[in-house]
Amino acid sequence: MRAAARRRRRFMLTPLVDVIFLLVIFFALSSRIAPFVLVPVSESAEADTSEADASEAKSPDNTAAAPTTLVLSRGHVRTGGRIISLDVLAAEAALWPRQEAEPVLLVTSRSALTEDVAQALTALRQARIGHVRLVARPPTDAAGEFRP
Amino acid sequence: MPTINVVFLLLLFFLLVGTLAAPEESEIDPARVAEAAGGRLPRPLLTIASDGAIGLDGRALARRDLAEAVGGLRRPESAGAPTLYVLAARDLPAERLVALLAEASAAGARTTLVAMTGEAGRAPR
């Protein structure tokens, strides 16, 4: 009699179904709860001026010219006639001499996508270039070249 | 039954830890960047779809109402500028993104782009 009761207890499906439902709920939710990366783009208009003042107070230790204008296209940036792939931009930018007072202008060309913007901003942040200003390409540019 | 207690605790845990996204937020495929970080979907969240349609926290927003909506984010008790998080589709032309970011910035918000960690060339999920 007792042995029969024990055998019957072995086949309880309810907890198993509960756990399976939980796993289903968990995967359904977590498949979209992917790790998000936050890439700061800009300060607000009023906060921007105060940051510029603070960075101007620091004296740059290296006065050699660093690229201050990067033209962003699909998968690469262009600066001073050089084309740098976005994959190696972080390593390249880390070698540039620091010019804290000068903001790096990131000019988006027509072929650039949001993904390129995010990758370029991430690469520049990894290279500890803090002051980046994102601007769209001037519309009066017929030759495809950016002229400041 | 103790099993059901544990199951309910687990359910509560996942509901609290997870973040539910609005349908249009789930549809947007954000840019991939090679940076390891993990975070939940932040708020206030401005969504920009590939066709340029925008929404704020799950509600569709007309382009001309953007400045007003961003102005409404500012709370009188906090002195600093509010941060607007922007979830843009990865294939959105950058010119449209920059124009919208500039508009939000002019309305007095700091802007932060929301991306996902991963490889650039990978096909969207």
Contacts between the chains, C-beta under 8 A, distances in Angstrom:
chain1	res1	chain2	res2	distance
A	14	B	3	8.0
A	15	B	1	7.5
A	15	B	3	4.2
A	15	B	4	7.4
A	15	B	7	7.3
A	18	B	3	7.0
A	18	B	4	6.7
A	18	B	7	4.4
A	19	B	7	6.8
A	22	B	7	6.2
A	22	B	10	5.5
A	22	B	11	6.2
A	22	B	14	7.5
A	25	B	11	7.1
A	25	B	14	6.6
A	26	B	14	5.4
A	29	B	14	6.6
A	29	B	18	4.4
A	29	B	20	7.4
A	30	B	18	6.6
A	32	B	21	5.8
A	32	B	26	5.4
A	33	B	18	5.4
A	33	B	19	5.8
A	33	B	40	7.0
A	33	B	41	7.5
A	34	B	116	5.4
A	34	B	117	7.8
A	35	B	36	7.9
A	35	B	37	6.4
A	35	B	38	3.6
A	35	B	39	6.7
A	35	B	116	7.0
A	35	B	117	5.2
A	36	B	30	7.6
A	36	B	37	7.6
A	36	B	38	7.5
A	36	B	39	4.9
A	36	B	40	7.0
A	36	B	41	6.1
A	36	B	42	7.5
A	36	B	114	5.4
A	36	B	115	7.1
A	36	B	116	6.1
A	36	B	117	8.0
A	37	B	33	5.5
A	37	B	35	5.2
A	37	B	37	4.6
A	37	B	39	7.4
A	37	B	114	7.5
A	37	B	115	4.6
A	37	B	116	6.5
A	37	B	117	5.4
A	38	B	37	7.3
A	38	B	39	6.3
A	38	B	42	6.8
A	38	B	85	7.1
A	38	B	112	5.1
A	38	B	113	7.5
A	38	B	114	6.2
A	38	B	115	7.9
A	39	B	33	6.8
A	39	B	112	6.5
A	39	B	113	4.3
A	39	B	114	7.6
A	39	B	115	5.6
A	40	B	110	7.3
A	40	B	111	7.9
A	40	B	112	5.0
A	40	B	113	7.8
A	41	B	86	7.5
A	41	B	101	5.7
A	41	B	111	4.5
A	41	B	112	6.2
A	41	B	113	5.3
A	42	B	101	6.6
A	42	B	105	5.0
A	42	B	110	6.6
A	42	B	111	5.2
A	43	B	81	7.3
A	43	B	105	7.8
A	43	B	110	5.4
A	44	B	81	3.6
A	44	B	105	5.9
A	44	B	108	5.1
A	44	B	109	5.6
A	44	B	110	5.1
A	45	B	105	6.0
A	45	B	106	5.8
A	45	B	108	6.5
A	46	B	81	6.7
A	46	B	108	7.0
A	47	B	80	7.4
A	47	B	81	5.4
A	47	B	110	6.7
A	72	B	94	6.8
A	86	B	120	7.5
A	87	B	120	7.9
A	108	B	94	3.9
A	108	B	95	5.9
A	108	B	97	7.9
A	108	B	98	5.5
A	109	B	94	8.0
A	110	B	93	7.5
A	110	B	95	6.7
A	112	B	93	7.4
A	112	B	94	3.8
A	112	B	95	7.6
A	113	B	31	7.9
A	113	B	90	6.6
A	113	B	91	5.5
A	113	B	92	6.6
A	113	B	93	6.3
A	113	B	94	5.8
A	114	B	31	5.3
A	114	B	48	7.9
A	114	B	88	4.6
A	114	B	89	6.5
A	114	B	90	5.6
A	114	B	91	7.2
A	114	B	92	4.4
A	114	B	93	7.7
A	114	B	94	6.0
A	114	B	97	5.0
A	114	B	113	7.8
A	115	B	31	3.9
A	115	B	32	6.6
A	115	B	90	4.2
A	115	B	91	7.2
A	115	B	120	6.6
A	116	B	94	6.3
A	117	B	31	7.4
A	117	B	94	5.0
A	117	B	97	6.2
A	117	B	98	7.5
A	117	B	113	7.1
A	118	B	30	7.8
A	118	B	31	3.7
A	118	B	32	7.8
A	118	B	33	5.2
A	118	B	90	7.8
A	118	B	113	5.5
A	118	B	115	4.4
A	119	B	31	7.0
A	119	B	32	7.9
A	119	B	33	5.5
A	119	B	34	7.5
A	119	B	120	6.4
A	121	B	113	6.9
A	122	B	33	4.3
A	122	B	34	7.1
A	122	B	35	5.2
A	122	B	115	7.3
A	126	B	35	7.2
A	134	B	98	5.7
A	134	B	101	6.7
A	135	B	98	6.8
A	136	B	94	7.6
A	136	B	95	5.0
A	136	B	98	4.3
A	136	B	99	6.3
A	136	B	102	7.6
A	137	B	95	7.1
